[in-house]
Amino acid sequence: MRTLWIAMLLSIGGYFVVTVFLHRSEDLRPNGTLSLILFGIGVLAVLISLPLKSRSLSRAVEQQQVSLVQQGYILAWAVTEVAALMGLADFFATNDRYYYIFFLIAALGQLLHFPRREHVVNASFKSS
């Protein structure tokens, strides 16, 4: 799971590298409203990923299924990745120079979802 987490974190960095090397169209105008909407979607996605993971982890402990731990983490990572994708959309759709904030939010969200061994141990089968 940590390998997958590292890959998801590096993909956010990859998105930023893409924006550094690709050039935007010259006819783009700043659109503060669209940037704000995309920012709201990105932040909301990161905030929603927290209870999604928590609910999945608690269900994994209840049912004693380790596979639900992995599913919960993958779901949280994918939802957190939405913030980075909104940053890419903001980069290509508007001329906003603060598009990199989306990548920072997504990376911070991914750091919050660092996979912990204790979640797997808690969901492991325990004899009574």
Buried (B, 14 or more C-beta within 10 A) or exposed (E): BEEEBEEBBEBBEEBBEEBEEEEBEEEEEEBEEBBEEBBEBBBBBBEBBBEBBEEBBBBBBEEEBBEBBBBBBBBBBEBBBBBBBBBBBBBBBBBBEEBBBBBBBBBEBBEEBEBBEEBBEBBEEEEE
